[in-house]
Amino acid sequence: MAAMMLVTLAAASVLAASALVPSQSAYVNQLRAKEAHEKAIAAKHPKMFPTPAEADTKTILRFVKLIRAKGEKRAVGEDKPVAAPLADIFSNAPGPSEGEETSQFDAPVAEQTEAEKADAELKAAKCDQACTDGSVQERKACNSNCAKLQRKVCASGFSCTSGCGNDVKQLKKDRNCEELCDSVHAAICLPFKYEADEGSVSPHHDDHEDLPSAKATPPMRVYTGKTVFCNLYPAVYNFEVLVMDSPDDQANAPVATLAYKQCDELELKTGQVIGLRVKDKMAGVSHRIDKIPSIMVVGQWAHGNLQVNFNRYFVKSSGPFVCNGFPLWEKDADVGEEVQVYRGVYKTGAELAPLRYKECTASSLRPGSVVSVMIKGKESGQYTLTERPKVIVLGKAGQTSAVAFEAWSTESYTSQQDVPAADEHVLDVATIDKIDTDLPR
């Protein structure tokens, strides 16, 4: 009896242990059950996967997949399968599936009239407009199915309600199908939302015309306009900025005087150059201006080279430029260390751009926006916009190796005010006291 009790207890212990440690197959079953649960939720709550008002490539392919399955699964009664009108789009004639890469134009077509050709070209252009995102394979699959969808979905008298079988009382309403159908209809059916006047748009040139020729290229146009110019050269002295018609015009009066991290707006014209002067000596001359850059900066050539180096950028944006004037260099290389700029507070924000020293990027930052930087994975500094600056400069805090920001707007450009020398930025105690007494109580 004692032996039997020991065996029973041992067996119970084994069973308890096996219950505490689930087998691998049980774990796999749990994962499958979770996946099935998520799919069920997606089916019951399609809004969790919103359908755009106008379908993109992935939405069109989702619709194709749904149509292929509709004729097989939906039925009224046990022995009366009902294929929705949309289901015959891909069942009447063999054709590429949504995963194939065959183009809709590969198959031979019957001779078309000029009007039919023009209509086909317009419809193909509409497919080209709709199938523009996703991978190369997805775009090809989208285009290969788009023409078939057009023949049904864009036909006169078609409605997505009847196409999805939602007008049949005996069938449960398929709102997901109708929503996808409406989205696809808006994307692939004519007319276009906007078409410019044909006379104002360059036509597609063919080889029946004269081809472009380097010899026939007209002379460069003369551009005039304003550019933002920033000094990213770390120094205790200021640069006098000259706008010269040629590098020999070194006696010109300066149009701006800039300390480190300061910016101004310059009037430029094609053919001119920008010069920098320090204590009556020319420190550098830019290459000739062709088109007017959006922003131009000057900085140190390299870590071991004190000469100046100009960079220019051509970009437009509704927000300020963000420029990296922090002269941090990669080890054993004359290349600036990459600084990751965020729109928002560090990693909780969106990545704006990785910038090396003397590099700039456009932004859509607005008053109240935060811009922050991380260097080598460490939080290094942040700045909150209170106005609408033209440019935000990241640079050194004083003469330390820490980070500081400065922002410049049209009103704060140095040409609009007296420019302090680079070593006059630090206020003395008397000035601080005066500012303190001027503050409202």
CORBEL-V869656 format. One record per residue. N is the residue number from 0. RES is the residue in one small letter. SS is DSSP state (h for helix, s for strand, l for the rest). PSI is psi in degrees with one decimal (* if undefined). Layout:
# CORBEL-V869656
n:N res:RES ss:SS psi:PSI
n:N res:RES ss:SS psi:PSI
This chain:
# CORBEL-V869656
n:0 res:m ss:l psi:-43.6
n:1 res:a ss:h psi:-40.1
n:2 res:a ss:h psi:-42.0
n:3 res:m ss:h psi:-39.4
n:4 res:m ss:h psi:-39.3
n:5 res:l ss:h psi:-42.9
n:6 res:v ss:h psi:-42.9
n:7 res:t ss:h psi:-44.3
n:8 res:l ss:h psi:-41.0
n:9 res:a ss:h psi:-43.2
n:10 res:a ss:h psi:-40.6
n:11 res:a ss:h psi:-37.7
n:12 res:s ss:h psi:-42.0
n:13 res:v ss:h psi:-43.8
n:14 res:l ss:h psi:-40.7
n:15 res:a ss:h psi:-41.7
n:16 res:a ss:h psi:-41.8
n:17 res:s ss:h psi:-30.3
n:18 res:a ss:h psi:-32.1
n:19 res:l ss:h psi:-29.1
n:20 res:v ss:l psi:98.5
n:21 res:p ss:l psi:145.2
n:22 res:s ss:l psi:167.9
n:23 res:q ss:h psi:-39.8
n:24 res:s ss:h psi:-36.3
n:25 res:a ss:h psi:-37.9
n:26 res:y ss:h psi:-42.2
n:27 res:v ss:h psi:-41.2
n:28 res:n ss:h psi:-37.7
n:29 res:q ss:h psi:-43.6
n:30 res:l ss:h psi:-42.1
n:31 res:r ss:h psi:-40.9
n:32 res:a ss:h psi:-39.3
n:33 res:k ss:h psi:-42.8
n:34 res:e ss:h psi:-41.9
n:35 res:a ss:h psi:-37.9
n:36 res:h ss:h psi:-43.5
n:37 res:e ss:h psi:-39.1
n:38 res:k ss:h psi:-38.3
n:39 res:a ss:h psi:-41.0
n:40 res:i ss:h psi:-43.1
n:41 res:a ss:h psi:-37.3
n:42 res:a ss:h psi:-37.7
n:43 res:k ss:h psi:-28.0
n:44 res:h ss:l psi:71.9
n:45 res:p ss:h psi:-19.9
n:46 res:k ss:h psi:-17.1
n:47 res:m ss:h psi:-21.0
n:48 res:f ss:h psi:76.8
n:49 res:p ss:l psi:144.4
n:50 res:t ss:l psi:126.2
n:51 res:p ss:l psi:156.9
n:52 res:a ss:l psi:-37.3
n:53 res:e ss:l psi:124.3
n:54 res:a ss:l psi:143.1
n:55 res:d ss:l psi:-174.4
n:56 res:t ss:h psi:-48.9
n:57 res:k ss:h psi:-37.1
n:58 res:t ss:h psi:-40.6
n:59 res:i ss:h psi:-42.4
n:60 res:l ss:h psi:-33.9
n:61 res:r ss:h psi:-41.4
n:62 res:f ss:h psi:-41.9
n:63 res:v ss:h psi:-45.3
n:64 res:k ss:h psi:-40.7
n:65 res:l ss:h psi:-42.3
n:66 res:i ss:h psi:-42.7
n:67 res:r ss:h psi:-31.9
n:68 res:a ss:h psi:-18.7
n:69 res:k ss:h psi:-44.4
n:70 res:g ss:h psi:-23.2
n:71 res:e ss:h psi:-30.5
n:72 res:k ss:h psi:-31.1
n:73 res:r ss:l psi:134.4
n:74 res:a ss:s psi:153.9
n:75 res:v ss:l psi:117.7
n:76 res:g ss:l psi:-175.4
n:77 res:e ss:l psi:-36.3
n:78 res:d ss:l psi:13.6
n:79 res:k ss:l psi:78.7
n:80 res:p ss:s psi:137.0
n:81 res:v ss:l psi:112.2
n:82 res:a ss:l psi:122.7
n:83 res:a ss:l psi:152.4
n:84 res:p ss:h psi:-30.7
n:85 res:l ss:h psi:-25.1
n:86 res:a ss:h psi:-21.3
n:87 res:d ss:h psi:-0.3
n:88 res:i ss:h psi:-41.2
n:89 res:f ss:l psi:3.1
n:90 res:s ss:l psi:-18.5
n:91 res:n ss:l psi:-39.0
n:92 res:a ss:l psi:144.8
n:93 res:p ss:l psi:148.3
n:94 res:g ss:l psi:172.2
n:95 res:p ss:l psi:142.8
n:96 res:s ss:l psi:176.8
n:97 res:e ss:l psi:-16.3
n:98 res:g ss:l psi:-9.0
n:99 res:e ss:l psi:158.8
n:100 res:e ss:l psi:7.5
n:101 res:t ss:l psi:135.3
n:102 res:s ss:l psi:150.1
n:103 res:q ss:l psi:-15.1
n:104 res:f ss:l psi:-0.6
n:105 res:d ss:l psi:-30.7
n:106 res:a ss:l psi:142.7
n:107 res:p ss:l psi:142.7
n:108 res:v ss:l psi:155.9
n:109 res:a ss:l psi:158.6
n:110 res:e ss:l psi:132.6
n:111 res:q ss:l psi:151.4
n:112 res:t ss:l psi:168.8
n:113 res:e ss:h psi:-39.0
n:114 res:a ss:h psi:-40.8
n:115 res:e ss:h psi:-38.8
n:116 res:k ss:h psi:-43.6
n:117 res:a ss:h psi:-41.2
n:118 res:d ss:h psi:-40.8
n:119 res:a ss:h psi:-37.9
n:120 res:e ss:h psi:-40.0
n:121 res:l ss:h psi:-43.0
n:122 res:k ss:h psi:-38.9
n:123 res:a ss:h psi:-37.6
n:124 res:a ss:h psi:-35.4
n:125 res:k ss:h psi:-39.7
n:126 res:c ss:h psi:-39.7
n:127 res:d ss:h psi:-37.0
n:128 res:q ss:h psi:-37.0
n:129 res:a ss:h psi:-34.9
n:130 res:c ss:l psi:61.6
n:131 res:t ss:l psi:-9.1
n:132 res:d ss:l psi:179.5
n:133 res:g ss:l psi:-177.1
n:134 res:s ss:l psi:170.4
n:135 res:v ss:h psi:-42.4
n:136 res:q ss:h psi:-40.7
n:137 res:e ss:h psi:-40.0
n:138 res:r ss:h psi:-39.7
n:139 res:k ss:h psi:-43.3
n:140 res:a ss:h psi:-40.0
n:141 res:c ss:h psi:-47.1
n:142 res:n ss:h psi:-37.3
n:143 res:s ss:h psi:-24.4
n:144 res:n ss:h psi:-18.4
n:145 res:c ss:h psi:-44.0
n:146 res:a ss:h psi:-38.0
n:147 res:k ss:h psi:-42.4
n:148 res:l ss:h psi:-39.8
n:149 res:q ss:h psi:-40.6
n:150 res:r ss:h psi:-27.6
n:151 res:k ss:h psi:-55.9
n:152 res:v ss:h psi:-31.9
n:153 res:c ss:l psi:3.4
n:154 res:a ss:l psi:150.4
n:155 res:s ss:l psi:134.4
n:156 res:g ss:l psi:-7.8
n:157 res:f ss:l psi:142.6
n:158 res:s ss:l psi:145.1
n:159 res:c ss:h psi:-25.7
n:160 res:t ss:h psi:-50.8
n:161 res:s ss:h psi:-34.5
n:162 res:g ss:h psi:-34.5
n:163 res:c ss:l psi:4.5
n:164 res:g ss:l psi:16.9
n:165 res:n ss:l psi:-0.6
n:166 res:d ss:l psi:-1.1
n:167 res:v ss:l psi:116.1
n:168 res:k ss:l psi:-34.4
n:169 res:q ss:l psi:-16.2
n:170 res:l ss:l psi:144.1
n:171 res:k ss:l psi:134.3
n:172 res:k ss:l psi:129.4
n:173 res:d ss:l psi:84.2
n:174 res:r ss:h psi:-30.9
n:175 res:n ss:h psi:-43.4
n:176 res:c ss:h psi:-46.7
n:177 res:e ss:h psi:-37.4
n:178 res:e ss:h psi:-42.7
n:179 res:l ss:h psi:-42.2
n:180 res:c ss:h psi:-46.7
n:181 res:d ss:h psi:-39.9
n:182 res:s ss:h psi:-44.4
n:183 res:v ss:h psi:-41.8
n:184 res:h ss:h psi:-44.3
n:185 res:a ss:h psi:-27.1
n:186 res:a ss:h psi:-35.6
n:187 res:i ss:h psi:-7.9
n:188 res:c ss:l psi:141.5
n:189 res:l ss:l psi:157.0
n:190 res:p ss:l psi:174.5
n:191 res:f ss:l psi:152.0
n:192 res:k ss:l psi:-38.6
n:193 res:y ss:l psi:134.9
n:194 res:e ss:l psi:124.8
n:195 res:a ss:l psi:163.0
n:196 res:d ss:l psi:124.0
n:197 res:e ss:h psi:-32.8
n:198 res:g ss:h psi:-15.0
n:199 res:s ss:h psi:-1.5
n:200 res:v ss:l psi:136.4
n:201 res:s ss:l psi:131.3
n:202 res:p ss:l psi:169.0
n:203 res:h ss:l psi:122.0
n:204 res:h ss:l psi:142.8
n:205 res:d ss:l psi:175.6
n:206 res:d ss:l psi:5.9
n:207 res:h ss:l psi:-16.2
n:208 res:e ss:l psi:175.1
n:209 res:d ss:l psi:135.7
n:210 res:l ss:l psi:156.4
n:211 res:p ss:l psi:147.2
n:212 res:s ss:l psi:133.2
n:213 res:a ss:l psi:-35.2
n:214 res:k ss:l psi:-27.7
n:215 res:a ss:l psi:1.0
n:216 res:t ss:l psi:127.3
n:217 res:p ss:l psi:163.1
n:218 res:p ss:l psi:157.2
n:219 res:m ss:l psi:141.3
n:220 res:r ss:l psi:156.0
n:221 res:v ss:l psi:115.8
n:222 res:y ss:l psi:145.6
n:223 res:t ss:s psi:149.5
n:224 res:g ss:s psi:-174.3
n:225 res:k ss:s psi:146.4
n:226 res:t ss:s psi:148.7
n:227 res:v ss:s psi:131.0
n:228 res:f ss:s psi:126.8
n:229 res:c ss:s psi:141.6
n:230 res:n ss:s psi:110.2
n:231 res:l ss:l psi:16.7
n:232 res:y ss:l psi:116.0
n:233 res:p ss:l psi:111.6
n:234 res:a ss:l psi:158.8
n:235 res:v ss:l psi:-10.8
n:236 res:y ss:l psi:164.5
n:237 res:n ss:l psi:155.7
n:238 res:f ss:s psi:131.1
n:239 res:e ss:s psi:127.6
n:240 res:v ss:s psi:124.0
n:241 res:l ss:s psi:139.5
n:242 res:v ss:s psi:117.6
n:243 res:m ss:s psi:143.5
n:244 res:d ss:l psi:-22.9
n:245 res:s ss:l psi:160.3
n:246 res:p ss:l psi:-12.8
n:247 res:d ss:l psi:-10.6
n:248 res:d ss:l psi:55.1
n:249 res:q ss:l psi:-7.0
n:250 res:a ss:l psi:0.6
n:251 res:n ss:l psi:151.1
n:252 res:a ss:l psi:145.7
n:253 res:p ss:l psi:144.0
n:254 res:v ss:l psi:-13.5
n:255 res:a ss:s psi:155.2
n:256 res:t ss:s psi:120.1
n:257 res:l ss:s psi:129.4
n:258 res:a ss:l psi:174.7
n:259 res:y ss:l psi:134.5
n:260 res:k ss:l psi:10.1
n:261 res:q ss:l psi:153.4
n:262 res:c ss:s psi:159.0
n:263 res:d ss:s psi:172.6
n:264 res:e ss:s psi:127.8
n:265 res:l ss:s psi:142.2
n:266 res:e ss:s psi:124.7
n:267 res:l ss:s psi:161.2
n:268 res:k ss:s psi:149.0
n:269 res:t ss:l psi:134.2
n:270 res:g ss:l psi:-17.6
n:271 res:q ss:l psi:166.3
n:272 res:v ss:s psi:159.6
n:273 res:i ss:s psi:130.9
n:274 res:g ss:s psi:153.7
n:275 res:l ss:s psi:133.2
n:276 res:r ss:s psi:136.2
n:277 res:v ss:s psi:119.9
n:278 res:k ss:l psi:50.8
n:279 res:d ss:l psi:14.6
n:280 res:k ss:s psi:139.4
n:281 res:m ss:s psi:125.6
n:282 res:a ss:s psi:-21.8
n:283 res:g ss:s psi:155.1
n:284 res:v ss:s psi:132.7
n:285 res:s ss:l psi:168.4
n:286 res:h ss:l psi:164.5
n:287 res:r ss:l psi:142.0
n:288 res:i ss:l psi:125.0
n:289 res:d ss:l psi:-80.9
n:290 res:k ss:l psi:156.7
n:291 res:i ss:l psi:117.4
n:292 res:p ss:l psi:155.7
n:293 res:s ss:l psi:-40.1
n:294 res:i ss:s psi:146.4
n:295 res:m ss:s psi:138.3
n:296 res:v ss:s psi:158.2
n:297 res:v ss:s psi:139.2
n:298 res:g ss:s psi:-173.1
n:299 res:q ss:s psi:139.3
n:300 res:w ss:s psi:-50.1
n:301 res:a ss:s psi:170.2
n:302 res:h ss:l psi:-40.9
n:303 res:g ss:l psi:14.7
n:304 res:n ss:s psi:118.8
n:305 res:l ss:s psi:-0.4
n:306 res:q ss:s psi:165.1
n:307 res:v ss:s psi:156.3
n:308 res:n ss:s psi:127.0
n:309 res:f ss:s psi:139.7
n:310 res:n ss:s psi:144.2
n:311 res:r ss:s psi:147.2
n:312 res:y ss:s psi:143.3
n:313 res:f ss:l psi:104.2
n:314 res:v ss:l psi:149.9
n:315 res:k ss:l psi:147.2
n:316 res:s ss:l psi:162.1
n:317 res:s ss:l psi:-7.8
n:318 res:g ss:l psi:-173.9
n:319 res:p ss:l psi:155.4
n:320 res:f ss:s psi:149.7
n:321 res:v ss:s psi:120.4
n:322 res:c ss:s psi:139.4
n:323 res:n ss:s psi:105.2
n:324 res:g ss:l psi:20.5
n:325 res:f ss:l psi:107.5
n:326 res:p ss:l psi:66.4
n:327 res:l ss:l psi:127.3
n:328 res:w ss:s psi:148.7
n:329 res:e ss:l psi:149.2
n:330 res:k ss:l psi:134.2
n:331 res:d ss:l psi:29.4
n:332 res:a ss:l psi:145.4
n:333 res:d ss:l psi:46.9
n:334 res:v ss:l psi:134.7
n:335 res:g ss:s psi:142.6
n:336 res:e ss:l psi:139.2
n:337 res:e ss:l psi:134.1
n:338 res:v ss:s psi:125.6
n:339 res:q ss:s psi:119.5
n:340 res:v ss:s psi:133.8
n:341 res:y ss:s psi:146.0
n:342 res:r ss:s psi:101.2
n:343 res:g ss:l psi:-171.6
n:344 res:v ss:l psi:99.5
n:345 res:y ss:h psi:-136.5
n:346 res:k ss:h psi:-13.9
n:347 res:t ss:h psi:-15.3
n:348 res:g ss:l psi:-173.9
n:349 res:a ss:s psi:141.3
n:350 res:e ss:s psi:125.0
n:351 res:l ss:s psi:-53.6
n:352 res:a ss:s psi:147.7
n:353 res:p ss:s psi:122.6
n:354 res:l ss:s psi:132.1
n:355 res:r ss:l psi:169.5
n:356 res:y ss:l psi:132.1
n:357 res:k ss:l psi:11.8
n:358 res:e ss:l psi:148.4
n:359 res:c ss:s psi:157.2
n:360 res:t ss:s psi:152.4
n:361 res:a ss:l psi:160.5
n:362 res:s ss:l psi:170.2
n:363 res:s ss:l psi:33.0
n:364 res:l ss:l psi:146.4
n:365 res:r ss:l psi:164.6
n:366 res:p ss:l psi:130.7
n:367 res:g ss:l psi:-19.1
n:368 res:s ss:l psi:152.4
n:369 res:v ss:s psi:133.7
n:370 res:v ss:s psi:134.1
n:371 res:s ss:s psi:161.4
n:372 res:v ss:s psi:146.7
n:373 res:m ss:s psi:134.8
n:374 res:i ss:s psi:122.7
n:375 res:k ss:l psi:38.7
n:376 res:g ss:l psi:4.1
n:377 res:k ss:s psi:139.4
n:378 res:e ss:s psi:125.2
n:379 res:s ss:s psi:-21.2
n:380 res:g ss:s psi:155.8
n:381 res:q ss:s psi:159.9
n:382 res:y ss:s psi:134.5
n:383 res:t ss:s psi:126.3
n:384 res:l ss:l psi:130.1
n:385 res:t ss:l psi:-15.7
n:386 res:e ss:l psi:-157.1
n:387 res:r ss:l psi:78.8
n:388 res:p ss:l psi:159.5
n:389 res:k ss:l psi:-29.8
n:390 res:v ss:s psi:142.5
n:391 res:i ss:s psi:125.2
n:392 res:v ss:s psi:127.9
n:393 res:l ss:s psi:128.5
n:394 res:g ss:s psi:-163.3
n:395 res:k ss:s psi:145.4
n:396 res:a ss:l psi:106.3
n:397 res:g ss:l psi:-130.9
n:398 res:q ss:l psi:22.0
n:399 res:t ss:l psi:-177.4
n:400 res:s ss:l psi:19.1
n:401 res:a ss:l psi:172.8
n:402 res:v ss:s psi:141.8
n:403 res:a ss:s psi:152.3
n:404 res:f ss:s psi:150.6
n:405 res:e ss:s psi:139.9
n:406 res:a ss:s psi:143.5
n:407 res:w ss:s psi:129.4
n:408 res:s ss:l psi:175.9
n:409 res:t ss:h psi:-37.8
n:410 res:e ss:h psi:-24.5
n:411 res:s ss:h psi:3.3
n:412 res:y ss:l psi:149.7
n:413 res:t ss:h psi:-25.0
n:414 res:s ss:h psi:-14.1
n:415 res:q ss:h psi:1.6
n:416 res:q ss:l psi:170.5
n:417 res:d ss:l psi:133.5
n:418 res:v ss:l psi:120.7
n:419 res:p ss:l psi:153.8
n:420 res:a ss:l psi:158.7
n:421 res:a ss:h psi:-28.9
n:422 res:d ss:h psi:9.3
n:423 res:e ss:h psi:9.7
n:424 res:h ss:l psi:-26.0
n:425 res:v ss:l psi:122.1
n:426 res:l ss:l psi:143.0
n:427 res:d ss:l psi:171.7
n:428 res:v ss:h psi:-40.6
n:429 res:a ss:h psi:-40.5
n:430 res:t ss:h psi:-41.8
n:431 res:i ss:h psi:-41.4
n:432 res:d ss:h psi:-41.5
n:433 res:k ss:h psi:-44.3
n:434 res:i ss:h psi:-40.8
n:435 res:d ss:h psi:-40.6
n:436 res:t ss:h psi:-24.1
n:437 res:d ss:h psi:-12.9
n:438 res:l ss:l psi:144.3
n:439 res:p ss:l psi:144.4
n:440 res:r ss:l psi:*
